[in-house]
Amino acid sequence: MFFYIGILIIAASCSLISIRTLVGYSNIKLVYKVLLSVVICCGWFFPVLVCVLRNIHNISPETYNRIYTGGYALFGFVFILFTMLMLRDVIWYGVYGIAKLLRIHTWNLNPKNITALDYANVLVFFFSIALSFYAYKEGTKVPEVKEITVESSRIKKDLKAVQLADLHISRSTSLQRLQDIVNQVNLLTPDVIFMTGDIIDDDVNFLRDHLKILSNLSAPQGIYSSSGNHEFYNGLGKWLFEFKKMGIVTLFNHGVLLKDSNIFVAGIPDNHTAIFHPTFNVNFVKALRGSQPDNFKILLSHNPDMVDNITSVNFGLQLSGHTHGGQVFPFHALAAHANKYLAGEYKVNDVKLYVSRGAGTWGPTMRLLAPSEITVINLKSKK
Protein backbone atom coordinates (compact mmCIF):
# COMPACT_ATOMS: atom_id res chain seq x y z
CA MET A 1 0.00 0.00 0.00
CA PHE A 2 2.75 2.47 0.96
CA PHE A 3 4.57 1.60 -2.28
CA TYR A 4 1.53 2.54 -4.39
CA ILE A 5 0.93 5.72 -2.40
CA GLY A 6 4.58 6.66 -2.92
CA ILE A 7 4.28 6.12 -6.69
CA LEU A 8 1.15 8.31 -6.83
CA ILE A 9 2.80 11.12 -4.86
CA ILE A 10 5.94 11.05 -7.03
CA ALA A 11 3.91 10.90 -10.25
CA ALA A 12 1.70 13.84 -9.20
CA SER A 13 4.64 15.96 -8.03
CA CYS A 14 6.77 15.36 -11.12
CA SER A 15 3.78 15.95 -13.41
CA LEU A 16 3.05 19.31 -11.82
CA ILE A 17 6.70 20.41 -11.90
CA SER A 18 7.14 19.30 -15.54
CA ILE A 19 3.93 20.99 -16.69
CA ARG A 20 4.71 24.24 -14.90
CA THR A 21 8.29 24.30 -16.18
CA LEU A 22 7.51 23.36 -19.79
CA VAL A 23 4.18 25.04 -20.53
CA GLY A 24 3.35 27.20 -17.52
CA TYR A 25 4.98 30.42 -18.72
CA SER A 26 5.12 29.84 -22.46
CA ASN A 27 3.36 31.60 -25.30
CA ILE A 28 2.27 28.43 -27.10
CA LYS A 29 -1.41 27.89 -27.90
CA LEU A 30 -3.69 26.53 -25.22
CA VAL A 31 -4.45 23.37 -27.20
CA TYR A 32 -0.74 22.47 -27.27
CA LYS A 33 -0.42 23.19 -23.57
CA VAL A 34 -3.28 20.80 -22.87
CA LEU A 35 -1.82 18.08 -25.14
CA LEU A 36 1.63 18.37 -23.57
CA SER A 37 0.10 18.27 -20.10
CA VAL A 38 -1.83 15.09 -20.96
CA VAL A 39 1.29 13.43 -22.39
CA ILE A 40 3.32 14.32 -19.29
CA CYS A 41 0.65 13.06 -16.88
CA CYS A 42 0.13 9.81 -18.83
CA GLY A 43 3.87 9.18 -18.79
CA TRP A 44 4.39 9.78 -15.07
CA PHE A 45 1.32 7.78 -14.03
CA PHE A 46 1.99 4.81 -16.32
CA PRO A 47 3.76 2.70 -13.60
CA VAL A 48 0.48 2.82 -11.65
CA LEU A 49 -1.35 1.42 -14.69
CA VAL A 50 1.21 -1.39 -14.98
CA CYS A 51 0.48 -2.46 -11.39
CA VAL A 52 -3.18 -2.81 -12.41
CA LEU A 53 -2.47 -4.54 -15.74
CA ARG A 54 -0.27 -7.21 -14.14
CA ASN A 55 -3.26 -8.40 -12.11
CA ILE A 56 -5.54 -8.72 -15.15
CA HIS A 57 -4.83 -12.27 -16.22
CA ASN A 58 -7.21 -12.42 -19.18
CA ILE A 59 -5.41 -9.68 -21.13
CA SER A 60 -3.61 -11.12 -24.16
CA PRO A 61 0.22 -11.14 -24.13
CA GLU A 62 0.30 -9.14 -27.37
CA THR A 63 -1.92 -6.39 -25.95
CA TYR A 64 0.05 -6.31 -22.70
CA ASN A 65 3.34 -6.07 -24.59
CA ARG A 66 2.15 -3.16 -26.72
CA ILE A 67 0.82 -1.23 -23.73
CA TYR A 68 3.87 -2.03 -21.58
CA THR A 69 6.46 -1.16 -24.24
CA GLY A 70 4.74 2.01 -25.41
CA GLY A 71 3.77 3.19 -21.95
CA TYR A 72 7.18 2.70 -20.40
CA ALA A 73 8.80 4.36 -23.41
CA LEU A 74 6.60 7.36 -22.65
CA PHE A 75 7.54 7.15 -18.96
CA GLY A 76 11.23 7.04 -19.87
CA PHE A 77 10.77 10.06 -22.13
CA VAL A 78 9.04 12.21 -19.49
CA PHE A 79 11.72 11.23 -16.96
CA ILE A 80 14.47 12.33 -19.35
CA LEU A 81 12.47 15.48 -20.24
CA PHE A 82 12.08 16.30 -16.55
CA THR A 83 15.82 15.83 -16.02
CA MET A 84 16.76 18.00 -19.00
CA LEU A 85 14.37 20.78 -17.90
CA MET A 86 15.88 20.81 -14.41
CA LEU A 87 19.42 20.74 -15.83
CA ARG A 88 18.59 23.54 -18.27
CA ASP A 89 17.22 25.78 -15.51
CA VAL A 90 20.21 25.19 -13.25
CA ILE A 91 22.62 26.13 -16.05
CA TRP A 92 20.47 29.03 -17.25
CA TYR A 93 20.07 30.64 -13.83
CA GLY A 94 23.76 30.05 -13.16
CA VAL A 95 24.80 31.84 -16.37
CA TYR A 96 22.31 34.66 -15.70
CA GLY A 97 23.63 35.06 -12.16
CA ILE A 98 27.22 35.31 -13.41
CA ALA A 99 26.14 37.83 -16.04
CA LYS A 100 24.52 39.99 -13.36
CA LEU A 101 27.68 39.84 -11.24
CA LEU A 102 29.67 40.99 -14.25
CA ARG A 103 27.05 43.68 -14.85
CA ILE A 104 26.18 42.28 -18.24
CA HIS A 105 22.52 43.26 -18.37
CA THR A 106 20.89 41.59 -21.31
CA TRP A 107 17.23 40.65 -21.52
CA ASN A 108 18.06 37.66 -23.72
CA LEU A 109 19.83 35.92 -20.78
CA ASN A 110 16.93 36.45 -18.39
CA PRO A 111 15.08 33.15 -17.68
CA LYS A 112 11.86 35.19 -17.46
CA ASN A 113 12.16 36.21 -21.10
CA ILE A 114 9.13 34.37 -22.52
CA THR A 115 10.43 34.39 -26.10
CA ALA A 116 13.77 32.90 -25.06
CA LEU A 117 11.93 30.44 -22.82
CA ASP A 118 9.78 29.24 -25.72
CA TYR A 119 12.86 28.55 -27.85
CA ALA A 120 14.53 26.80 -24.91
CA ASN A 121 11.45 24.63 -24.31
CA VAL A 122 11.33 23.51 -27.94
CA LEU A 123 15.05 22.75 -27.91
CA VAL A 124 14.84 20.72 -24.68
CA PHE A 125 11.72 18.88 -25.87
CA PHE A 126 13.27 17.61 -29.11
CA PHE A 127 16.64 16.96 -27.48
CA SER A 128 14.82 14.77 -24.93
CA ILE A 129 13.13 12.85 -27.73
CA ALA A 130 16.51 12.19 -29.39
CA LEU A 131 18.05 11.17 -26.06
CA SER A 132 15.12 8.82 -25.41
CA PHE A 133 15.65 7.05 -28.74
CA TYR A 134 19.34 6.63 -27.90
CA ALA A 135 18.51 5.29 -24.42
CA TYR A 136 15.99 2.85 -25.93
CA LYS A 137 18.60 1.59 -28.38
CA GLU A 138 21.06 1.09 -25.51
CA GLY A 139 18.42 -0.73 -23.47
CA THR A 140 17.45 -3.16 -26.21
CA LYS A 141 20.86 -4.07 -27.64
CA VAL A 142 22.69 -7.27 -26.72
CA PRO A 143 24.75 -6.55 -23.56
CA GLU A 144 28.45 -5.84 -23.85
CA VAL A 145 30.87 -8.50 -22.61
CA LYS A 146 32.96 -7.23 -19.72
CA GLU A 147 35.94 -9.21 -18.44
CA ILE A 148 37.61 -9.21 -15.03
CA THR A 149 40.35 -11.38 -13.51
CA VAL A 150 40.46 -12.67 -9.94
CA GLU A 151 43.69 -14.23 -8.70
CA SER A 152 44.18 -16.18 -5.48
CA SER A 153 46.66 -18.70 -4.11
CA ARG A 154 43.64 -20.70 -2.95
CA ILE A 155 42.55 -21.30 -6.54
CA LYS A 156 44.24 -24.53 -7.61
CA LYS A 157 42.88 -24.69 -11.14
CA ASP A 158 41.97 -21.86 -13.52
CA LEU A 159 38.28 -21.53 -14.29
CA LYS A 160 36.15 -19.26 -16.48
CA ALA A 161 32.83 -18.11 -15.07
CA VAL A 162 30.11 -15.95 -16.59
CA GLN A 163 27.89 -13.78 -14.42
CA LEU A 164 24.35 -12.93 -15.51
CA ALA A 165 22.41 -10.48 -13.37
CA ASP A 166 19.08 -8.68 -13.48
CA LEU A 167 17.66 -10.04 -16.70
CA HIS A 168 14.19 -9.12 -15.41
CA ILE A 169 12.49 -11.48 -17.85
CA SER A 170 8.80 -10.65 -18.16
CA ARG A 171 6.11 -11.24 -20.76
CA SER A 172 7.24 -7.99 -22.42
CA THR A 173 10.84 -9.26 -22.84
CA SER A 174 11.86 -9.78 -26.45
CA LEU A 175 12.32 -13.48 -27.19
CA GLN A 176 14.92 -12.62 -29.82
CA ARG A 177 16.98 -10.50 -27.44
CA LEU A 178 16.86 -13.24 -24.80
CA GLN A 179 17.99 -15.76 -27.42
CA ASP A 180 20.84 -13.45 -28.41
CA ILE A 181 21.94 -13.21 -24.77
CA VAL A 182 21.88 -16.98 -24.36
CA ASN A 183 23.85 -17.40 -27.59
CA GLN A 184 26.40 -14.82 -26.46
CA VAL A 185 26.91 -16.57 -23.11
CA ASN A 186 27.31 -19.99 -24.72
CA LEU A 187 29.80 -18.61 -27.26
CA LEU A 188 31.97 -17.54 -24.32
CA THR A 189 32.25 -21.27 -23.38
CA PRO A 190 32.15 -20.73 -19.60
CA ASP A 191 33.03 -23.52 -17.19
CA VAL A 192 30.30 -22.31 -14.86
CA ILE A 193 27.50 -19.72 -14.94
CA PHE A 194 26.55 -17.58 -11.95
CA MET A 195 23.20 -15.78 -11.80
CA THR A 196 22.86 -13.14 -9.12
CA GLY A 197 19.12 -12.61 -8.85
CA ASP A 198 16.20 -10.84 -10.53
CA ILE A 199 16.46 -13.25 -13.43
CA ILE A 200 12.69 -13.14 -13.83
CA ASP A 201 10.05 -10.50 -13.17
CA ASP A 202 6.66 -12.04 -13.91
CA ASP A 203 4.36 -14.94 -13.19
CA VAL A 204 5.73 -18.29 -14.35
CA ASN A 205 2.63 -18.98 -16.47
CA PHE A 206 3.43 -16.06 -18.79
CA LEU A 207 7.05 -17.06 -19.44
CA ARG A 208 6.96 -20.59 -20.85
CA ASP A 209 8.53 -19.57 -24.18
CA HIS A 210 11.16 -17.48 -22.41
CA LEU A 211 12.08 -20.37 -20.12
CA LYS A 212 12.60 -22.68 -23.09
CA ILE A 213 15.20 -20.24 -24.41
CA LEU A 214 16.83 -19.70 -21.01
CA SER A 215 17.13 -23.45 -20.49
CA ASN A 216 19.59 -23.57 -23.42
CA LEU A 217 22.31 -21.98 -21.27
CA SER A 218 25.16 -24.46 -20.96
CA ALA A 219 28.19 -24.83 -18.70
CA PRO A 220 29.94 -28.12 -17.78
CA GLN A 221 30.36 -27.14 -14.13
CA GLY A 222 26.72 -26.12 -13.82
CA ILE A 223 24.53 -23.03 -13.42
CA TYR A 224 24.12 -21.53 -9.94
CA SER A 225 21.86 -18.72 -8.83
CA SER A 226 21.01 -16.60 -5.83
CA SER A 227 17.49 -15.25 -5.46
CA GLY A 228 16.63 -11.59 -5.88
CA ASN A 229 13.78 -9.45 -4.63
CA HIS A 230 11.81 -9.81 -7.87
CA GLU A 231 11.77 -13.60 -7.65
CA PHE A 232 10.13 -13.09 -4.26
CA TYR A 233 7.59 -10.61 -5.64
CA ASN A 234 6.53 -13.11 -8.31
CA GLY A 235 6.22 -16.22 -6.14
CA LEU A 236 9.61 -17.46 -4.95
CA GLY A 237 8.45 -21.02 -4.24
CA LYS A 238 7.18 -21.51 -7.79
CA TRP A 239 10.36 -20.07 -9.25
CA LEU A 240 12.65 -22.23 -7.12
CA PHE A 241 10.77 -25.27 -8.42
CA GLU A 242 10.92 -24.02 -12.02
CA PHE A 243 14.66 -23.28 -11.85
CA LYS A 244 15.29 -26.75 -10.47
CA LYS A 245 13.49 -28.30 -13.46
CA MET A 246 15.70 -26.22 -15.77
CA GLY A 247 18.89 -27.42 -14.08
CA ILE A 248 19.59 -24.09 -12.37
CA VAL A 249 20.73 -24.67 -8.78
CA THR A 250 19.42 -21.91 -6.53
CA LEU A 251 21.73 -21.48 -3.55
CA PHE A 252 19.41 -20.45 -0.74
CA ASN A 253 21.66 -20.22 2.34
CA HIS A 254 23.46 -23.14 0.78
CA GLY A 255 26.77 -23.85 -0.95
CA VAL A 256 28.42 -26.41 -3.24
CA LEU A 257 31.97 -27.40 -4.10
CA LEU A 258 32.50 -27.27 -7.85
CA LYS A 259 33.57 -30.63 -9.25
CA ASP A 260 37.27 -31.16 -9.97
CA SER A 261 37.94 -27.89 -8.19
CA ASN A 262 38.55 -26.39 -4.77
CA ILE A 263 36.18 -23.50 -5.49
CA PHE A 264 33.21 -23.37 -3.14
CA VAL A 265 30.18 -21.35 -4.28
CA ALA A 266 27.62 -20.19 -1.72
CA GLY A 267 24.44 -18.21 -2.15
CA ILE A 268 22.14 -16.25 0.12
CA PRO A 269 18.59 -14.92 -0.38
CA ASP A 270 17.98 -11.25 -0.97
CA ASN A 271 17.95 -9.64 2.46
CA HIS A 272 15.24 -7.15 1.45
CA THR A 273 12.69 -9.99 1.22
CA ALA A 274 13.30 -10.88 4.87
CA ILE A 275 11.42 -7.69 5.76
CA PHE A 276 8.25 -9.32 4.37
CA HIS A 277 9.11 -12.95 5.17
CA PRO A 278 11.36 -13.50 8.23
CA THR A 279 12.08 -17.12 7.27
CA PHE A 280 14.16 -15.77 4.38
CA ASN A 281 16.83 -14.35 6.68
CA VAL A 282 20.43 -14.57 5.53
CA ASN A 283 22.44 -17.32 7.23
CA PHE A 284 26.16 -17.36 6.41
CA VAL A 285 26.81 -20.37 8.66
CA LYS A 286 24.42 -22.53 6.63
CA ALA A 287 25.72 -21.09 3.36
CA LEU A 288 29.29 -22.17 4.23
CA ARG A 289 28.33 -25.62 5.48
CA GLY A 290 30.42 -28.24 3.67
CA SER A 291 33.28 -25.90 2.77
CA GLN A 292 36.90 -26.40 3.80
CA PRO A 293 39.37 -23.77 5.10
CA ASP A 294 41.54 -24.02 1.99
CA ASN A 295 38.63 -23.56 -0.44
CA PHE A 296 38.38 -20.37 -2.49
CA LYS A 297 34.88 -19.24 -1.56
CA ILE A 298 32.57 -17.21 -3.76
CA LEU A 299 29.39 -15.60 -2.45
CA LEU A 300 26.42 -14.98 -4.74
CA SER A 301 24.35 -12.18 -3.22
CA HIS A 302 21.82 -10.12 -5.13
CA ASN A 303 22.34 -7.16 -2.80
CA PRO A 304 25.94 -5.87 -2.96
CA ASP A 305 25.74 -4.25 0.49
CA MET A 306 25.97 -7.70 2.10
CA VAL A 307 29.73 -7.53 1.54
CA ASP A 308 29.92 -5.40 4.70
CA ASN A 309 28.99 -8.50 6.70
CA ILE A 310 31.76 -10.79 5.43
CA THR A 311 35.57 -10.86 5.48
CA SER A 312 38.31 -12.56 3.50
CA VAL A 313 38.45 -15.25 6.20
CA ASN A 314 35.19 -16.59 4.79
CA PHE A 315 34.96 -15.34 1.20
CA GLY A 316 37.44 -14.20 -1.41
CA LEU A 317 34.88 -12.91 -3.92
CA GLN A 318 31.30 -11.64 -3.86
CA LEU A 319 29.24 -11.31 -7.03
CA SER A 320 26.16 -9.07 -6.96
CA GLY A 321 23.75 -7.07 -9.09
CA HIS A 322 20.53 -5.26 -8.11
CA THR A 323 21.61 -1.67 -8.81
CA HIS A 324 21.59 -1.74 -12.66
CA GLY A 325 24.36 0.84 -12.32
CA GLY A 326 21.60 3.44 -12.11
CA GLN A 327 20.18 2.36 -15.52
CA VAL A 328 19.05 5.82 -16.67
CA PHE A 329 21.02 8.96 -15.84
CA PRO A 330 20.65 10.79 -13.46
CA PHE A 331 18.99 7.97 -11.52
CA HIS A 332 22.60 6.96 -10.75
CA ALA A 333 22.59 9.46 -7.89
CA LEU A 334 19.50 7.92 -6.23
CA ALA A 335 20.76 4.37 -6.81
CA ALA A 336 24.13 5.29 -5.32
CA HIS A 337 22.40 6.82 -2.30
CA ALA A 338 20.35 3.64 -1.75
CA ASN A 339 23.30 1.30 -2.41
CA LYS A 340 26.84 1.84 -1.16
CA TYR A 341 28.24 -0.05 -4.14
CA LEU A 342 26.80 1.00 -7.50
CA ALA A 343 28.76 -0.87 -10.20
CA GLY A 344 32.15 -2.37 -10.95
CA GLU A 345 34.95 -3.65 -8.73
CA TYR A 346 35.46 -2.87 -5.04
CA LYS A 347 37.69 -4.11 -2.23
CA VAL A 348 35.88 -4.41 1.10
CA ASN A 349 37.36 -6.10 4.18
CA ASP A 350 39.90 -7.72 1.83
CA VAL A 351 37.01 -9.24 -0.13
CA LYS A 352 36.79 -8.51 -3.86
CA LEU A 353 33.28 -7.36 -4.74
CA TYR A 354 31.99 -7.14 -8.28
CA VAL A 355 28.64 -5.44 -8.93
CA SER A 356 27.20 -6.09 -12.39
CA ARG A 357 25.09 -3.46 -14.12
CA GLY A 358 22.88 -6.33 -15.27
CA ALA A 359 21.82 -7.63 -18.65
CA GLY A 360 18.23 -6.41 -18.61
CA THR A 361 16.15 -3.41 -17.59
CA TRP A 362 13.42 -2.67 -15.10
CA GLY A 363 10.61 -0.29 -16.00
CA PRO A 364 11.49 1.56 -19.21
CA THR A 365 13.50 -0.50 -21.69
CA MET A 366 16.18 2.16 -21.62
CA ARG A 367 19.75 2.65 -20.47
CA LEU A 368 21.59 5.94 -20.34
CA LEU A 369 25.24 6.08 -19.19
CA ALA A 370 24.83 2.66 -17.58
CA PRO A 371 25.37 0.02 -20.31
CA SER A 372 24.09 -3.51 -19.79
CA GLU A 373 26.67 -6.26 -19.45
CA ILE A 374 27.53 -9.94 -19.45
CA THR A 375 30.52 -10.46 -17.19
CA VAL A 376 33.34 -12.95 -17.76
CA ILE A 377 35.20 -13.72 -14.54
CA ASN A 378 38.58 -15.40 -15.02
CA LEU A 379 39.46 -17.20 -11.80
CA LYS A 380 43.19 -17.78 -11.85
CA SER A 381 45.68 -19.46 -9.58
CA LYS A 382 48.19 -17.08 -8.05
CA LYS A 383 51.53 -18.84 -7.76
Solvent accessible surface area in square Angstrom, and as a share of the most:
residue,aa,sasa,rsa
1,M,162,0.72
2,F,179,0.75
3,F,124,0.52
4,Y,100,0.38
5,I,76,0.38
6,G,27,0.25
7,I,28,0.14
8,L,81,0.40
9,I,106,0.54
10,I,104,0.53
11,A,2,0.01
12,A,40,0.31
13,S,49,0.32
14,C,20,0.12
15,S,3,0.02
16,L,126,0.63
17,I,77,0.39
18,S,1,0.01
19,I,37,0.19
20,R,157,0.57
21,T,25,0.14
22,L,6,0.03
23,V,6,0.03
24,G,40,0.38
25,Y,116,0.44
26,S,12,0.08
27,N,108,0.55
28,I,56,0.29
29,K,141,0.60
30,L,134,0.67
31,V,85,0.49
32,Y,116,0.44
33,K,46,0.20
34,V,78,0.45
35,L,102,0.51
36,L,39,0.19
37,S,25,0.16
38,V,79,0.46
39,V,57,0.33
40,I,3,0.01
41,C,45,0.27
42,C,71,0.42
43,G,0,0.00
44,W,12,0.04
45,F,71,0.30
46,F,15,0.06
47,P,19,0.12
48,V,38,0.22
49,L,81,0.40
50,V,11,0.06
51,C,28,0.17
52,V,81,0.47
53,L,13,0.07
54,R,62,0.23
55,N,110,0.56
56,I,72,0.36
57,H,123,0.55
58,N,138,0.71
59,I,30,0.15
60,S,47,0.30
61,P,68,0.43
62,E,103,0.46
63,T,47,0.28
64,Y,1,0.00
65,N,48,0.25
66,R,165,0.60
67,I,61,0.31
68,Y,28,0.10
69,T,54,0.31
70,G,42,0.41
71,G,11,0.10
72,Y,20,0.08
73,A,35,0.27
74,L,52,0.26
75,F,37,0.15
76,G,2,0.02
77,F,22,0.09
78,V,1,0.01
79,F,38,0.16
80,I,1,0.01
81,L,2,0.01
82,F,37,0.16
83,T,14,0.08
84,M,20,0.09
85,L,0,0.00
86,M,62,0.27
87,L,85,0.42
88,R,32,0.12
89,D,33,0.17
90,V,108,0.62
91,I,99,0.50
92,W,34,0.12
93,Y,120,0.46
94,G,36,0.35
95,V,69,0.40
96,Y,48,0.18
97,G,30,0.28
98,I,105,0.53
99,A,6,0.05
100,K,104,0.44
101,L,151,0.75
102,L,118,0.59
103,R,200,0.73
104,I,92,0.47
105,H,148,0.66
106,T,44,0.26
107,W,156,0.55
108,N,111,0.57
109,L,57,0.28
110,N,22,0.11
111,P,11,0.07
112,K,146,0.62
113,N,10,0.05
114,I,56,0.29
115,T,81,0.47
116,A,24,0.19
117,L,17,0.08
118,D,27,0.14
119,Y,162,0.62
120,A,18,0.14
121,N,11,0.05
122,V,78,0.45
123,L,130,0.64
124,V,14,0.08
125,F,45,0.19
126,F,126,0.52
127,F,106,0.44
128,S,0,0.00
129,I,53,0.27
130,A,60,0.47
131,L,35,0.17
132,S,10,0.06
133,F,142,0.59
134,Y,109,0.41
135,A,0,0.00
136,Y,84,0.32
137,K,137,0.58
138,E,28,0.13
139,G,1,0.01
140,T,46,0.27
141,K,63,0.27
142,V,53,0.30
143,P,3,0.02
144,E,86,0.39
145,V,61,0.35
146,K,75,0.32
147,E,114,0.51
148,I,9,0.05
149,T,65,0.38
150,V,7,0.04
151,E,101,0.45
152,S,19,0.12
153,S,77,0.50
154,R,91,0.33
155,I,0,0.00
156,K,131,0.55
157,K,123,0.52
158,D,81,0.42
159,L,14,0.07
160,K,64,0.27
161,A,0,0.00
162,V,0,0.00
163,Q,0,0.00
164,L,0,0.00
165,A,0,0.00
166,D,0,0.00
167,L,9,0.04
168,H,11,0.05
169,I,1,0.00
170,S,9,0.06
171,R,12,0.04
172,S,28,0.18
173,T,31,0.18
174,S,56,0.36
175,L,76,0.38
176,Q,119,0.53
177,R,31,0.11
178,L,2,0.01
179,Q,51,0.22
180,D,45,0.23
181,I,2,0.01
182,V,1,0.01
183,N,66,0.34
184,Q,53,0.23
185,V,0,0.00
186,N,46,0.23
187,L,141,0.70
188,L,34,0.17
189,T,99,0.57
190,P,3,0.02
191,D,47,0.25
192,V,0,0.00
193,I,0,0.00
194,F,1,0.00
195,M,1,0.00
196,T,0,0.00
197,G,0,0.00
198,D,2,0.01
199,I,0,0.00
200,I,0,0.00
201,D,12,0.06
202,D,1,0.00
203,D,32,0.17
204,V,8,0.05
205,N,102,0.52
206,F,47,0.20
207,L,0,0.00
208,R,106,0.39
209,D,80,0.41
210,H,12,0.05
211,L,9,0.05
212,K,139,0.59
213,I,24,0.12
214,L,1,0.01
215,S,54,0.35
216,N,82,0.42
217,L,11,0.06
218,S,70,0.45
219,A,15,0.12
220,P,95,0.60
221,Q,28,0.12
222,G,24,0.23
223,I,17,0.09
224,Y,25,0.10
225,S,2,0.01
226,S,0,0.00
227,S,6,0.04
228,G,1,0.01
229,N,13,0.07
230,H,20,0.09
231,E,3,0.01
232,F,43,0.18
233,Y,115,0.44
234,N,20,0.10
235,G,26,0.25
236,L,13,0.06
237,G,55,0.53
238,K,96,0.41
239,W,0,0.00
240,L,54,0.27
241,F,125,0.52
242,E,16,0.07
243,F,5,0.02
244,K,161,0.68
245,K,123,0.52
246,M,35,0.15
247,G,48,0.46
248,I,5,0.02
249,V,63,0.36
250,T,27,0.16
251,L,0,0.00
252,F,55,0.23
253,N,21,0.11
254,H,91,0.40
255,G,6,0.06
256,V,35,0.20
257,L,91,0.45
258,L,2,0.01
259,K,124,0.53
260,D,118,0.61
261,S,24,0.15
262,N,21,0.11
263,I,0,0.00
264,F,4,0.02
265,V,0,0.00
266,A,0,0.00
267,G,0,0.00
268,I,0,0.00
269,P,3,0.02
270,D,2,0.01
271,N,46,0.24
272,H,63,0.28
273,T,5,0.03
274,A,19,0.15
275,I,132,0.67
276,F,136,0.57
277,H,75,0.33
278,P,95,0.59
279,T,103,0.60
280,F,35,0.15
281,N,85,0.44
282,V,37,0.21
283,N,53,0.27
284,F,44,0.18
285,V,113,0.65
286,K,97,0.41
287,A,0,0.00
288,L,30,0.15
289,R,157,0.57
290,G,61,0.58
291,S,25,0.16
292,Q,99,0.44
293,P,110,0.69
294,D,83,0.43
295,N,7,0.04
296,F,8,0.03
297,K,13,0.05
298,I,0,0.00
299,L,0,0.00
300,L,0,0.00
301,S,1,0.01
302,H,0,0.00
303,N,5,0.03
304,P,0,0.00
305,D,36,0.18
306,M,17,0.08
307,V,0,0.00
308,D,58,0.30
309,N,93,0.48
310,I,3,0.02
311,T,60,0.35
312,S,44,0.29
313,V,116,0.67
314,N,58,0.30
315,F,1,0.01
316,G,21,0.21
317,L,0,0.00
318,Q,0,0.00
319,L,0,0.00
320,S,0,0.00
321,G,0,0.00
322,H,41,0.19
323,T,11,0.06
324,H,14,0.06
325,G,2,0.01
326,G,1,0.01
327,Q,14,0.06
328,V,11,0.06
329,F,79,0.33
330,P,44,0.27
331,F,91,0.38
332,H,34,0.15
333,A,70,0.54
334,L,111,0.55
335,A,7,0.06
336,A,47,0.36
337,H,165,0.74
338,A,76,0.59
339,N,14,0.07
340,K,136,0.57
341,Y,20,0.08
342,L,36,0.18
343,A,22,0.17
344,G,12,0.12
345,E,91,0.41
346,Y,67,0.26
347,K,144,0.61
348,V,21,0.12
349,N,77,0.40
350,D,98,0.51
351,V,0,0.00
352,K,40,0.17
353,L,0,0.00
354,Y,0,0.00
355,V,0,0.00
356,S,1,0.00
357,R,62,0.23
358,G,0,0.00
359,A,0,0.00
360,G,1,0.01
361,T,23,0.13
362,W,129,0.45
363,G,6,0.06
364,P,15,0.09
365,T,39,0.23
366,M,4,0.02
367,R,1,0.00
368,L,9,0.04
369,L,123,0.61
370,A,1,0.01
371,P,43,0.27
372,S,1,0.01
373,E,6,0.03
374,I,0,0.00
375,T,0,0.00
376,V,4,0.03
377,I,1,0.00
378,N,22,0.11
379,L,0,0.00
380,K,80,0.34
381,S,24,0.15
382,K,117,0.50
383,K,218,0.92
